Amino acid sequence: EVKLVESGGGLVQPGRSLKLSCAASGFSFNDYWMGWVRQAPGKGLEWIGEINQDSSTINYTPSLKDKFTISRDNAQNTLYLQMSKLGSEDTAIYYCASATMDAWGQGASVTVSS
Amino acid sequence: DVVMTQTPPSLSVAIGQSVSISCKSSQSLVASDKNTYLNWLLQSPGRSPKRLIYQVSKLDSGVPDRFSGSGSEKDFTLKISRVEAEDLGVYYCLQGTHLPFTFGSGTKLEIK
């Protein structure tokens, strides 16, 4: 069974950083592009970016490119999202997903507030 | 960025009725490999999104054939025949042809 489990969410102060992890199991993680999507409270889905199998290609939505960094560790079957200079607008549920969107995690809640 | 215009924003239908949701893109979604990367996803209340349809009309495994997708170039439709209670939630289209990938704003389906 394909499983994606996010962790690392929580309450963070404005201007600080936070790193989310996504543990993958049930499939050959290193064969797949992976990505992140977020959803602000009561809002729609926003594509953050994606990373290819060997991390040689990483694509971001332009508005987040300078704040967010996607990485992966194939030996640990884990995807990461490093978020910096967080503001209230970054409060959202962050989903790990396959790049083709056919597998999703349960989401990690991030709240940016003082 | 490609803008995905999804209509209507909400629908209220009775069990057994059929509904259609439209998604129009600001650019053609035909990729250089000739495929069209238009997906439909459903986010049921309190749940993570789930992909239903990919490449315009291909149903994901386990998705009932009451769901169908159609369209080409810039104009796409999701049709749900014989709506069931479990179909309620928010439907999103997503284009995966042009970077950055972009979602429609969603259509909330309610059951009367």
gemmi code that builds the backbone of each chain (N, CA, C; Angstrom):
import gemmi

chains = {
    "A": [
        ("GLU", (0.842, -1.199, 0.000), (0.000, 0.000, 0.000), (0.877, 1.249, 0.000)),
        ("VAL", (0.597, 2.144, -0.928), (1.333, 3.411, -0.995), (0.959, 4.273, 0.209)),
        ("LYS", (1.976, 4.761, 0.889), (1.721, 5.595, 2.060), (2.680, 6.778, 2.069)),
        ("LEU", (2.120, 7.960, 2.311), (2.909, 9.189, 2.461), (2.496, 9.825, 3.781)),
        ("VAL", (3.473, 10.053, 4.653), (3.161, 10.578, 5.988), (4.013, 11.810, 6.254)),
        ("GLU", (3.334, 12.959, 6.345), (4.022, 14.213, 6.621), (4.233, 14.389, 8.117)),
        ("SER", (5.290, 15.111, 8.449), (5.554, 15.466, 9.841), (6.324, 16.774, 9.878)),
        ("GLY", (6.382, 17.362, 11.074), (7.158, 18.580, 11.243), (6.342, 19.851, 11.289)),
        ("GLY", (5.031, 19.729, 11.134), (4.185, 20.924, 11.187), (4.037, 21.444, 12.601)),
        ("GLY", (3.379, 22.601, 12.715), (3.150, 23.173, 14.035), (3.027, 24.672, 13.981)),
        ("LEU", (3.165, 25.290, 15.154), (3.085, 26.743, 15.279), (4.490, 27.326, 15.179)),
        ("VAL", (4.655, 28.330, 14.334), (5.957, 28.962, 14.153), (5.768, 30.479, 14.104)),
        ("GLN", (6.736, 31.192, 14.632), (6.649, 32.653, 14.655), (6.961, 33.251, 13.289)),
        ("PRO", (6.384, 34.388, 12.982), (6.690, 35.052, 11.707), (8.184, 35.312, 11.563)),
        ("GLY", (8.675, 35.091, 10.359), (10.081, 35.302, 10.055), (10.964, 34.097, 10.302)),
        ("ARG", (10.424, 33.092, 10.988), (11.219, 31.900, 11.296), (11.135, 30.871, 10.180)),
        ("SER", (11.861, 29.793, 10.364), (11.909, 28.720, 9.380), (11.294, 27.444, 9.947)),
        ("LEU", (10.945, 26.542, 9.034), (10.379, 25.258, 9.442), (10.671, 24.257, 8.341)),
        ("LYS", (10.930, 23.006, 8.721), (11.200, 21.979, 7.723), (10.204, 20.841, 7.901)),
        ("LEU", (9.485, 20.548, 6.841), (8.564, 19.432, 6.831), (9.217, 18.208, 6.216)),
        ("SER", (8.805, 17.051, 6.698), (9.274, 15.789, 6.141), (8.077, 14.990, 5.653)),
        ("CYS", (8.330, 14.115, 4.700), (7.295, 13.225, 4.185), (7.932, 11.845, 4.013)),
        ("ALA", (7.514, 10.907, 4.839), (8.037, 9.545, 4.775), (7.191, 8.725, 3.813)),
        ("ALA", (7.853, 8.103, 2.854), (7.164, 7.331, 1.826), (7.393, 5.839, 2.048)),
        ("SER", (6.367, 5.059, 1.758), (6.482, 3.612, 1.840), (5.492, 2.967, 0.888)),
        ("GLY", (5.735, 1.702, 0.582), (4.809, 0.957, -0.264), (5.052, 1.090, -1.750)),
        ("PHE", (6.092, 1.817, -2.132), (6.444, 1.944, -3.543), (7.920, 2.278, -3.637)),
        ("SER", (8.436, 2.202, -4.836), (9.847, 2.468, -5.044), (10.076, 3.968, -5.143)),
        ("PHE", (10.282, 4.599, -4.003), (10.349, 6.059, -3.886), (11.322, 6.667, -4.879)),
        ("ASN", (12.475, 6.060, -5.051), (13.504, 6.679, -5.885), (13.214, 6.587, -7.378)),
        ("ASP", (12.076, 6.013, -7.756), (11.680, 5.955, -9.166), (10.717, 7.068, -9.550)),
        ("TYR", (10.301, 7.882, -8.573), (9.212, 8.814, -8.839), (9.561, 10.267, -8.548)),
        ("TRP", (9.062, 11.151, -9.416), (9.006, 12.562, -9.087), (8.045, 12.718, -7.904)),
        ("MET", (8.365, 13.677, -7.041), (7.522, 13.954, -5.881), (7.285, 15.467, -5.780)),
        ("GLY", (6.245, 15.850, -5.035), (5.953, 17.272, -4.940), (5.237, 17.664, -3.666)),
        ("TRP", (4.989, 18.967, -3.551), (4.268, 19.534, -2.413), (3.147, 20.438, -2.914)),
        ("VAL", (2.038, 20.392, -2.190), (0.865, 21.232, -2.464), (0.408, 21.776, -1.126)),
        ("ARG", (-0.097, 22.999, -1.109), (-0.614, 23.522, 0.148), (-2.033, 24.048, -0.014)),
        ("GLN", (-2.706, 24.201, 1.138), (-4.083, 24.670, 1.150), (-4.288, 25.562, 2.362)),
        ("ALA", (-4.431, 26.851, 2.115), (-4.714, 27.790, 3.194), (-6.117, 27.523, 3.742)),
        ("PRO", (-6.372, 27.921, 4.976), (-7.675, 27.647, 5.601), (-8.838, 28.150, 4.755)),
        ("GLY", (-9.747, 27.247, 4.413), (-10.927, 27.604, 3.647), (-10.679, 27.951, 2.196)),
        ("LYS", (-9.465, 27.704, 1.723), (-9.108, 28.066, 0.347), (-8.856, 26.834, -0.511)),
        ("GLY", (-8.479, 27.093, -1.767), (-8.209, 26.017, -2.697), (-6.785, 25.504, -2.600)),
        ("LEU", (-6.438, 24.658, -3.561), (-5.126, 24.016, -3.578), (-4.117, 24.869, -4.346)),
        ("GLU", (-2.886, 24.898, -3.842), (-1.805, 25.647, -4.479), (-0.613, 24.731, -4.667)),
        ("TRP", (-0.170, 24.610, -5.894), (0.999, 23.792, -6.204), (2.261, 24.533, -5.777)),
        ("ILE", (3.097, 23.873, -4.985), (4.345, 24.493, -4.510), (5.503, 24.151, -5.432)),
        ("GLY", (5.669, 22.866, -5.734), (6.784, 22.482, -6.571), (6.971, 20.982, -6.607)),
        ("GLU", (7.993, 20.556, -7.336), (8.267, 19.140, -7.537), (9.762, 18.900, -7.678)),
        ("ILE", (10.156, 17.644, -7.467), (11.562, 17.262, -7.554), (11.647, 15.938, -8.286)),
        ("ASN", (12.651, 15.797, -9.140), (12.772, 14.534, -9.870), (13.519, 13.494, -9.045)),
        ("GLN", (13.733, 12.345, -9.667), (14.202, 11.188, -8.916), (15.572, 11.390, -8.271)),
        ("ASP", (16.482, 12.030, -8.993), (17.840, 12.188, -8.454), (18.142, 13.613, -7.998)),
        ("SER", (17.092, 14.397, -7.831), (17.197, 15.786, -7.334), (17.907, 16.723, -8.304)),
        ("SER", (18.087, 16.303, -9.547), (18.779, 17.161, -10.508), (17.852, 18.232, -11.095)),
        ("THR", (16.538, 18.027, -10.965), (15.568, 19.003, -11.458), (14.548, 19.286, -10.367)),
        ("ILE", (14.435, 20.548, -10.011), (13.451, 20.976, -9.021), (12.718, 22.178, -9.605)),
        ("ASN", (11.416, 22.089, -9.634), (10.588, 23.171, -10.168), (9.732, 23.736, -9.050)),
        ("TYR", (9.572, 25.064, -9.064), (8.781, 25.740, -8.044), (7.768, 26.673, -8.702)),
        ("THR", (6.701, 26.955, -7.948), (5.874, 28.066, -8.372), (6.672, 29.338, -8.074)),
        ("PRO", (6.730, 30.279, -9.014), (7.653, 31.422, -8.895), (7.528, 32.224, -7.600)),
        ("SER", (6.326, 32.385, -7.095), (6.139, 33.235, -5.912), (6.751, 32.631, -4.657)),
        ("LEU", (7.075, 31.328, -4.682), (7.606, 30.662, -3.493), (9.066, 30.234, -3.668)),
        ("LYS", (9.606, 30.483, -4.819), (10.938, 29.956, -5.143), (12.021, 30.456, -4.191)),
        ("ASP", (11.917, 31.675, -3.727), (12.964, 32.231, -2.865), (12.767, 31.889, -1.391)),
        ("LYS", (11.628, 31.311, -1.046), (11.333, 31.008, 0.353), (11.371, 29.530, 0.663)),
        ("PHE", (11.027, 28.701, -0.314), (10.871, 27.271, -0.075), (11.920, 26.484, -0.844)),
        ("THR", (12.393, 25.390, -0.238), (13.352, 24.502, -0.873), (12.883, 23.062, -0.725)),
        ("ILE", (12.756, 22.398, -1.866), (12.368, 20.992, -1.873), (13.616, 20.138, -2.022)),
        ("SER", (13.683, 19.065, -1.248), (14.813, 18.134, -1.348), (14.312, 16.739, -1.019)),
        ("ARG", (15.161, 15.763, -1.223), (14.788, 14.383, -0.922), (16.013, 13.585, -0.527)),
        ("ASP", (15.766, 12.514, 0.205), (16.808, 11.554, 0.591), (16.280, 10.186, 0.180)),
        ("ASN", (16.763, 9.685, -0.927), (16.252, 8.406, -1.424), (16.640, 7.236, -0.518)),
        ("ALA", (17.752, 7.354, 0.163), (18.161, 6.278, 1.080), (17.188, 6.159, 2.256)),
        ("GLN", (16.568, 7.290, 2.611), (15.616, 7.315, 3.725), (14.174, 7.342, 3.247)),
        ("ASN", (13.968, 7.281, 1.935), (12.611, 7.347, 1.373), (11.834, 8.542, 1.915)),
        ("THR", (12.498, 9.687, 1.936), (11.900, 10.864, 2.555), (12.015, 12.093, 1.658)),
        ("LEU", (10.932, 12.827, 1.610), (10.856, 14.098, 0.888), (10.820, 15.213, 1.919)),
        ("TYR", (11.425, 16.345, 1.579), (11.474, 17.463, 2.523), (10.962, 18.758, 1.883)),
        ("LEU", (10.496, 19.640, 2.747), (10.156, 21.002, 2.337), (10.708, 21.946, 3.404)),
        ("GLN", (11.755, 22.676, 3.031), (12.336, 23.680, 3.925), (11.676, 25.014, 3.622)),
        ("MET", (11.094, 25.610, 4.654), (10.383, 26.879, 4.477), (11.074, 27.944, 5.321)),
        ("SER", (11.343, 29.098, 4.709), (12.029, 30.166, 5.431), (11.221, 31.460, 5.350)),
        ("LYS", (11.583, 32.416, 6.187), (10.936, 33.743, 6.209), (9.412, 33.607, 6.190)),
        ("LEU", (8.920, 32.785, 7.069), (7.487, 32.488, 7.047), (6.655, 33.680, 7.488)),
        ("GLY", (5.517, 33.844, 6.822), (4.563, 34.887, 7.172), (3.190, 34.288, 7.363)),
        ("SER", (2.257, 35.099, 7.790), (0.907, 34.590, 8.060), (0.277, 33.974, 6.819)),
        ("GLU", (0.698, 34.461, 5.655), (0.160, 33.941, 4.390), (0.597, 32.501, 4.118)),
        ("ASP", (1.542, 32.020, 4.884), (2.023, 30.646, 4.720), (1.283, 29.669, 5.628)),
        ("THR", (0.367, 30.174, 6.433), (-0.462, 29.297, 7.256), (-1.319, 28.432, 6.335)),
        ("ALA", (-1.170, 27.117, 6.464), (-1.840, 26.206, 5.536), (-1.622, 24.768, 5.974)),
        ("ILE", (-2.348, 23.881, 5.323), (-2.025, 22.465, 5.389), (-1.132, 22.169, 4.202)),
        ("TYR", (-0.027, 21.498, 4.480), (0.955, 21.173, 3.451), (0.883, 19.681, 3.154)),
        ("TYR", (0.627, 19.383, 1.886), (0.504, 18.001, 1.452), (1.729, 17.581, 0.641)),
        ("CYS", (2.202, 16.413, 0.950), (3.190, 15.723, 0.132), (2.396, 14.888, -0.868)),
        ("ALA", (2.848, 14.829, -2.111), (2.130, 14.058, -3.115), (3.099, 13.564, -4.171)),
        ("SER", (2.701, 12.537, -4.864), (3.464, 12.168, -6.050), (3.299, 13.305, -7.052)),
        ("ALA", (4.251, 13.501, -7.908), (4.190, 14.623, -8.851), (3.007, 14.499, -9.798)),
        ("THR", (2.566, 13.282, -10.033), (1.401, 13.068, -10.901), (0.096, 13.133, -10.118)),
        ("MET", (0.203, 13.390, -8.792), (-0.960, 13.621, -7.939), (-1.830, 12.392, -7.727)),
        ("ASP", (-1.286, 11.192, -7.947), (-2.094, 10.004, -7.720), (-1.895, 9.416, -6.337)),
        ("ALA", (-1.037, 10.018, -5.526), (-0.874, 9.605, -4.140), (-0.643, 10.848, -3.291)),
        ("TRP", (-1.327, 10.931, -2.156), (-1.260, 12.098, -1.280), (-1.057, 11.657, 0.168)),
        ("GLY", (-0.367, 12.490, 0.918), (-0.299, 12.292, 2.353), (-1.529, 12.882, 3.030)),
        ("GLN", (-1.546, 12.774, 4.337), (-2.691, 13.274, 5.103), (-2.581, 14.762, 5.389)),
        ("GLY", (-1.401, 15.327, 5.153), (-1.199, 16.756, 5.339), (-0.566, 17.095, 6.682)),
        ("ALA", (0.208, 18.171, 6.690), (0.812, 18.694, 7.914), (0.359, 20.135, 8.080)),
        ("SER", (-0.164, 20.452, 9.244), (-0.688, 21.789, 9.488), (0.423, 22.722, 9.961)),
        ("VAL", (0.547, 23.865, 9.299), (1.527, 24.882, 9.681), (0.771, 26.174, 9.985)),
        ("THR", (0.992, 26.708, 11.172), (0.384, 27.978, 11.562), (1.487, 28.964, 11.878)),
        ("VAL", (1.466, 30.093, 11.190), (2.467, 31.132, 11.403), (1.809, 32.263, 12.188)),
        ("SER", (2.252, 32.409, 13.435), (1.634, 33.401, 14.299), (2.556, 33.702, 15.473)),
        ("SER", (2.483, 34.925, 15.959), (3.284, 35.297, 17.129), (2.512, 35.004, 18.418)),
    ],
    "B": [
        ("ASP", (1.679, 32.344, -15.818), (1.116, 31.084, -15.357), (-0.204, 30.794, -16.083)),
        ("VAL", (-0.492, 29.519, -16.266), (-1.760, 29.144, -16.887), (-2.881, 29.312, -15.870)),
        ("VAL", (-3.908, 30.033, -16.254), (-5.064, 30.240, -15.376), (-6.130, 29.204, -15.719)),
        ("MET", (-6.575, 28.500, -14.687), (-7.625, 27.493, -14.853), (-8.925, 28.060, -14.292)),
        ("THR", (-9.884, 28.293, -15.173), (-11.167, 28.879, -14.761), (-12.194, 27.764, -14.647)),
        ("GLN", (-12.620, 27.525, -13.420), (-13.503, 26.403, -13.138), (-14.889, 26.912, -12.765)),
        ("THR", (-15.905, 26.331, -13.399), (-17.286, 26.720, -13.102), (-18.201, 25.497, -13.075)),
        ("PRO", (-19.292, 25.571, -12.283), (-19.651, 26.644, -11.367), (-18.873, 26.520, -10.062)),
        ("PRO", (-18.903, 27.513, -9.214), (-18.230, 27.424, -7.912), (-18.905, 26.413, -6.983)),
        ("SER", (-20.201, 26.220, -7.170), (-20.909, 25.256, -6.335), (-22.096, 24.683, -7.085)),
        ("LEU", (-22.487, 23.497, -6.632), (-23.618, 22.778, -7.222), (-24.372, 22.087, -6.104)),
        ("SER", (-25.693, 22.043, -6.225), (-26.493, 21.278, -5.288), (-27.376, 20.345, -6.108)),
        ("VAL", (-27.187, 19.065, -5.925), (-27.900, 18.098, -6.762), (-28.515, 16.997, -5.918)),
        ("ALA", (-29.546, 16.411, -6.458), (-30.188, 15.292, -5.791), (-29.500, 13.991, -6.178)),
        ("ILE", (-29.592, 13.041, -5.288), (-29.042, 11.714, -5.582), (-29.663, 11.191, -6.874)),
        ("GLY", (-28.821, 10.667, -7.739), (-29.306, 10.094, -8.991), (-29.261, 11.037, -10.171)),
        ("GLN", (-29.093, 12.336, -9.864), (-28.986, 13.304, -10.960), (-27.577, 13.276, -11.548)),
        ("SER", (-27.439, 13.919, -12.696), (-26.126, 14.054, -13.327), (-25.684, 15.505, -13.262)),
        ("VAL", (-24.370, 15.710, -13.186), (-23.830, 17.070, -13.144), (-22.589, 17.167, -14.007)),
        ("SER", (-22.317, 18.382, -14.443), (-21.094, 18.639, -15.205), (-20.371, 19.834, -14.611)),
        ("ILE", (-19.048, 19.739, -14.598), (-18.190, 20.819, -14.127), (-17.253, 21.192, -15.263)),
        ("SER", (-17.098, 22.482, -15.477), (-16.274, 22.963, -16.579), (-14.944, 23.510, -16.071)),
        ("CYS", (-13.927, 23.318, -16.863), (-12.609, 23.877, -16.557), (-12.014, 24.391, -17.865)),
        ("LYS", (-11.715, 25.675, -17.908), (-11.136, 26.274, -19.117), (-9.761, 26.831, -18.787)),
        ("SER", (-8.799, 26.546, -19.643), (-7.432, 27.009, -19.410), (-7.114, 28.205, -20.297)),
        ("SER", (-6.179, 29.027, -19.825), (-5.812, 30.225, -20.581), (-4.874, 29.916, -21.744)),
        ("GLN", (-4.330, 28.680, -21.746), (-3.482, 28.244, -22.853), (-3.832, 26.798, -23.183)),
        ("SER", (-3.504, 26.401, -24.391), (-3.695, 25.001, -24.749), (-2.888, 24.104, -23.811)),
        ("LEU", (-3.486, 22.999, -23.408), (-2.813, 22.066, -22.507), (-2.201, 20.874, -23.244)),
        ("VAL", (-2.105, 20.974, -24.557), (-1.442, 19.920, -25.314), (0.066, 20.085, -25.136)),
        ("ALA", (0.708, 19.049, -24.637), (2.138, 19.116, -24.370), (2.942, 18.775, -25.621)),
        ("SER", (4.247, 18.967, -25.525), (5.124, 18.687, -26.672), (5.120, 17.208, -27.035)),
        ("ASP", (4.766, 16.339, -26.076), (4.673, 14.905, -26.379), (3.287, 14.512, -26.881)),
        ("LYS", (2.446, 15.507, -27.144), (1.093, 15.349, -27.700), (0.063, 14.917, -26.652)),
        ("ASN", (0.497, 14.647, -25.432), (-0.452, 14.334, -24.375), (-1.024, 15.623, -23.806)),
        ("THR", (-2.189, 15.511, -23.195), (-2.839, 16.642, -22.537), (-2.949, 16.313, -21.066)),
        ("TYR", (-2.224, 17.087, -20.240), (-2.120, 16.750, -18.822), (-3.133, 17.556, -18.010)),
        ("LEU", (-4.366, 17.107, -18.120), (-5.460, 17.715, -17.380), (-6.037, 16.661, -16.444)),
        ("ASN", (-6.018, 16.976, -15.154), (-6.487, 16.049, -14.128), (-7.713, 16.610, -13.420)),
        ("TRP", (-8.471, 15.705, -12.849), (-9.578, 16.059, -11.959), (-9.355, 15.365, -10.613)),
        ("LEU", (-9.527, 16.137, -9.543), (-9.364, 15.601, -8.198), (-10.597, 15.923, -7.369)),
        ("LEU", (-10.837, 15.092, -6.378), (-11.931, 15.308, -5.425), (-11.349, 15.396, -4.026)),
        ("GLN", (-11.746, 16.438, -3.316), (-11.390, 16.536, -1.905), (-12.680, 16.384, -1.097)),
        ("SER", (-12.866, 15.203, -0.535), (-14.030, 14.954, 0.319), (-13.829, 15.699, 1.638)),
        ("PRO", (-14.906, 16.012, 2.336), (-14.796, 16.802, 3.576), (-13.801, 16.204, 4.568)),
        ("GLY", (-12.851, 17.025, 5.001), (-11.881, 16.602, 5.994), (-10.816, 15.648, 5.493)),
        ("ARG", (-10.756, 15.454, 4.177), (-9.820, 14.476, 3.631), (-8.789, 15.144, 2.725)),
        ("SER", (-7.749, 14.393, 2.414), (-6.782, 14.832, 1.416), (-7.404, 14.698, 0.032)),
        ("PRO", (-6.945, 15.484, -0.918), (-7.439, 15.320, -2.287), (-7.124, 13.928, -2.828)),
        ("LYS", (-7.927, 13.523, -3.792), (-7.741, 12.224, -4.439), (-7.915, 12.429, -5.934)),
        ("ARG", (-6.973, 11.919, -6.702), (-7.101, 12.062, -8.160), (-8.137, 11.089, -8.683)),
        ("LEU", (-9.004, 11.578, -9.545), (-10.042, 10.748, -10.154), (-9.736, 10.422, -11.606)),
        ("ILE", (-9.268, 11.444, -12.316), (-9.076, 11.350, -13.755), (-7.760, 12.024, -14.114)),
        ("TYR", (-7.026, 11.430, -15.037), (-5.793, 12.014, -15.534), (-5.794, 12.001, -17.056)),
        ("GLN", (-4.983, 12.851, -17.628), (-4.923, 12.994, -19.089), (-6.328, 13.075, -19.692)),
        ("VAL", (-7.093, 13.979, -19.159), (-8.429, 14.372, -19.643), (-9.523, 13.361, -19.346)),
        ("SER", (-9.257, 12.069, -19.654), (-10.374, 11.124, -19.635), (-10.050, 9.753, -19.043)),
        ("LYS", (-8.831, 9.572, -18.542), (-8.445, 8.257, -18.023), (-8.804, 8.154, -16.544)),
        ("LEU", (-9.625, 7.174, -16.209), (-10.056, 7.012, -14.827), (-8.995, 6.314, -13.996)),
        ("ASP", (-8.764, 6.825, -12.797), (-7.873, 6.143, -11.868), (-8.524, 4.844, -11.399)),
        ("SER", (-7.673, 3.931, -10.968), (-8.136, 2.644, -10.483), (-9.114, 2.826, -9.327)),
        ("GLY", (-10.233, 2.130, -9.397), (-11.207, 2.197, -8.316), (-12.220, 3.309, -8.445)),
        ("VAL", (-12.045, 4.183, -9.410), (-13.000, 5.282, -9.601), (-14.195, 4.753, -10.402)),
        ("PRO", (-15.387, 4.955, -9.883), (-16.576, 4.431, -10.589), (-16.710, 5.025, -11.977)),
        ("ASP", (-17.263, 4.222, -12.887), (-17.410, 4.721, -14.266), (-18.573, 5.701, -14.398)),
        ("ARG", (-19.162, 6.090, -13.275), (-20.117, 7.205, -13.287), (-19.386, 8.523, -13.576)),
        ("PHE", (-18.085, 8.512, -13.330), (-17.251, 9.685, -13.586), (-16.676, 9.584, -15.008)),
        ("SER", (-16.694, 10.702, -15.696), (-16.074, 10.735, -17.012), (-15.507, 12.121, -17.269)),
        ("GLY", (-14.429, 12.143, -18.022), (-13.798, 13.403, -18.376), (-13.713, 13.526, -19.883)),
        ("SER", (-13.840, 14.747, -20.347), (-13.761, 14.986, -21.783), (-13.170, 16.362, -22.032)),
        ("GLY", (-12.903, 16.626, -23.304), (-12.395, 17.940, -23.674), (-11.095, 17.861, -24.425)),
        ("SER", (-10.623, 19.034, -24.819), (-9.366, 19.120, -25.564), (-8.875, 20.555, -25.540)),
        ("GLU", (-7.609, 20.704, -25.833), (-6.982, 22.030, -25.951), (-7.152, 22.878, -24.686)),
        ("LYS", (-8.215, 23.650, -24.617), (-8.396, 24.606, -23.519), (-9.719, 24.435, -22.784)),
        ("ASP", (-10.514, 23.463, -23.180), (-11.876, 23.348, -22.675), (-12.158, 21.923, -22.218)),
        ("PHE", (-12.439, 21.769, -20.923), (-12.553, 20.425, -20.356), (-13.776, 20.319, -19.456)),
        ("THR", (-14.299, 19.089, -19.357), (-15.511, 18.860, -18.571), (-15.395, 17.573, -17.783)),
        ("LEU", (-15.826, 17.652, -16.532), (-16.000, 16.463, -15.697), (-17.501, 16.225, -15.576)),
        ("LYS", (-17.917, 15.014, -15.881), (-19.334, 14.672, -15.741), (-19.484, 13.558, -14.712)),
        ("ILE", (-20.461, 13.741, -13.849), (-20.797, 12.703, -12.876), (-22.234, 12.268, -13.172)),
        ("SER", (-22.378, 11.041, -13.581), (-23.718, 10.498, -13.844), (-24.226, 9.825, -12.581)),
        ("ARG", (-25.513, 9.961, -12.323), (-26.134, 9.271, -11.188), (-25.357, 9.546, -9.894)),
        ("VAL", (-25.362, 10.817, -9.494), (-24.636, 11.242, -8.300), (-25.042, 10.415, -7.083)),
        ("GLU", (-24.036, 10.054, -6.292), (-24.277, 9.339, -5.036), (-23.804, 10.214, -3.874)),
        ("ALA", (-24.258, 9.867, -2.682), (-23.942, 10.668, -1.498), (-22.434, 10.806, -1.285)),
        ("GLU", (-21.698, 9.774, -1.608), (-20.246, 9.779, -1.393), (-19.503, 10.718, -2.342)),
        ("ASP", (-20.222, 11.275, -3.319), (-19.576, 12.158, -4.290), (-19.447, 13.593, -3.794)),
        ("LEU", (-19.996, 13.892, -2.632), (-19.939, 15.272, -2.166), (-18.514, 15.664, -1.797)),
        ("GLY", (-18.240, 16.947, -1.991), (-16.906, 17.455, -1.719), (-16.564, 18.558, -2.714)),
        ("VAL", (-15.280, 18.879, -2.796), (-14.829, 19.915, -3.722), (-14.002, 19.278, -4.828)),
        ("TYR", (-14.391, 19.562, -6.052), (-13.703, 19.051, -7.227), (-12.758, 20.113, -7.778)),
        ("TYR", (-11.551, 19.700, -8.110), (-10.546, 20.601, -8.672), (-10.026, 20.051, -9.993)),
        ("CYS", (-9.836, 20.931, -10.949), (-9.053, 20.558, -12.120), (-7.615, 21.019, -11.867)),
        ("LEU", (-6.695, 20.359, -12.523), (-5.270, 20.661, -12.363), (-4.594, 20.451, -13.707)),
        ("GLN", (-3.855, 21.458, -14.157), (-3.097, 21.272, -15.395), (-1.647, 20.939, -15.034)),
        ("GLY", (-1.138, 19.932, -15.704), (0.237, 19.493, -15.469), (1.070, 19.582, -16.741)),
        ("THR", (0.682, 20.447, -17.648), (1.416, 20.612, -18.908), (2.465, 21.707, -18.811)),
        ("HIS", (2.076, 22.840, -18.250), (2.955, 24.012, -18.205), (3.365, 24.311, -16.774)),
        ("LEU", (4.654, 24.583, -16.566), (5.126, 24.996, -15.252), (4.877, 26.481, -15.046)),
        ("PRO", (4.482, 26.885, -13.844), (4.101, 26.023, -12.713), (2.733, 25.390, -12.926)),
        ("PHE", (2.556, 24.194, -12.428), (1.253, 23.549, -12.520), (0.246, 24.387, -11.738)),
        ("THR", (-0.995, 24.395, -12.199), (-2.000, 25.249, -11.572), (-3.333, 24.526, -11.445)),
        ("PHE", (-4.017, 24.843, -10.344), (-5.318, 24.271, -10.042), (-6.425, 25.250, -10.407)),
        ("GLY", (-7.586, 24.706, -10.710), (-8.786, 25.516, -10.754), (-9.183, 25.897, -9.337)),
        ("SER", (-10.144, 26.788, -9.216), (-10.534, 27.310, -7.906), (-11.479, 26.387, -7.150)),
        ("GLY", (-11.933, 25.329, -7.814), (-12.754, 24.343, -7.119), (-14.243, 24.509, -7.357)),
        ("THR", (-14.941, 23.378, -7.329), (-16.404, 23.347, -7.408), (-16.918, 22.508, -6.249)),
        ("LYS", (-17.704, 23.133, -5.395), (-18.224, 22.416, -4.238), (-19.538, 21.738, -4.601)),
        ("LEU", (-19.563, 20.430, -4.480), (-20.764, 19.648, -4.785), (-21.473, 19.288, -3.484)),
        ("GLU", (-22.709, 19.727, -3.404), (-23.539, 19.402, -2.241), (-24.689, 18.508, -2.684)),
        ("ILE", (-25.151, 17.704, -1.765), (-26.264, 16.803, -2.047), (-27.536, 17.396, -1.439)),
        ("LYS", (-28.568, 17.518, -2.257), (-29.837, 18.065, -1.769), (-30.499, 17.102, -0.801)),
    ],
}
model = gemmi.Model(1)
for chain_id, residues in chains.items():
    chain = gemmi.Chain(chain_id)
    for i, (resn, *xyz) in enumerate(residues, 1):
        res = gemmi.Residue()
        res.name, res.seqid = resn, gemmi.SeqId(i, " ")
        for name, pos in zip(("N", "CA", "C"), xyz):
            atom = gemmi.Atom()
            atom.name, atom.element = name, gemmi.Element(name[0])
            atom.pos, atom.b_iso = gemmi.Position(*pos), 0.0
            res.add_atom(atom)
        chain.add_residue(res)
    model.add_chain(chain)
structure = gemmi.Structure()
structure.add_model(model)
structure.setup_entities()
